[in-house]
Amino acid sequence: MPSLVKRCLIYLAGLFILSSGVVLMIKSNVGIAPWDALNVALSERIGLTVGSWVFIVGGILIFVNSIIRRKVPNLAGLIPILIIGVFVDLLNLKLLSSMEVEPILLRWVLFVGGLSVLALGIVIYLRAALPTVPNDELMLAITERTGWGIHVTKTIGEIAALLLAVMWQGPVGLGTIIVVVCLGLFVGLFDQLLSKAGVPRSFTVRSMDE
């Protein structure tokens, strides 16, 4: 199998895992990730599906990232947000539409599981070295400019999204605060675990052929 095909499969798998984490946290109903809270708020207040707002907000972030990096906007970032938008709507409106969890303990279990799945999906798809989701590119852009770790820069991006979600009166809860504090740590943890397992941070053609 050609290396590019393998990278694309890893990429799609990571994005699907990421999207699954998003929807699991939405279904937990104890607070969701700040970017997702913003997308849900915009969907409820303006219209369109959550997946549509994933694409629209991501498109805006592409231009924000270009300002931070002082480079031409990376329009390739439209690819992952289009894929994620489709996955989120497929899972949220079709495959998992009937999922309802009532006991509070099980809702928190679902939330923690969703947070872990989200972080794992981020780490996996980034390793394919294909177009980056704009809000993750924001993390990488800040890292490039400051030299800070991705757990720090991811948290900065989540705080910015949290402020916007509160402004639009999104479904912000205790779980949202936990995401702000812990998502960067979870991403860093899974990044280290995969690195220690011998999975490179970037799947170049050579590494995939080996």
Summary of the structure (lengths in Angstrom):
residues: 210
radius of gyration: 16.5
end to end distance: 12.1
largest distance: 50.1
contacts: 722
relative contact order: 0.19
helix: 77%
strand: 0%
